[in-house]
Amino acid sequence: MFSIKHEVQCSDGETCILDIVTLTDVQSPSEDKVQVYISGALHGNERVGPHATYYLIEMLANGFGHDEYITNLLKTREIIL
């Protein structure tokens, strides 16, 4: 397992706080899971990254237990966004 810093240096020298969400099935053993990191960072004035990431969080959270594919995905992986 790896750790992602929640506080980073911004370009203006100030400290920025990163929002990090981890989605997984907590009932499944974590040592058997593959970690998947998806960055939704803003690049320039392109807003598609953060929007797509928030949509993915909503889709995975709402689909767990209802959608067979998403449920299996979260039972076997730890999705870090």
HELIX and SHEET records of a PDB file:
HELIX    1   1 SER A   30  ASP A   32  5                                   3    
HELIX    2   2 VAL A   48  GLY A   63  1                                  16    
HELIX    3   3 GLU A   68  THR A   76  1                                   9    
SHEET    1   A 2 GLU A   7  GLN A   9  0                                        
SHEET    2   A 2 THR A  15  ILE A  17 -1                                        
SHEET    1   B 3 THR A  22  LEU A  23  0                                        
SHEET    2   B 3 ARG A  77  ILE A  80 -1                                        
SHEET    3   B 3 VAL A  34  TYR A  37  1                                        
END                                                                             
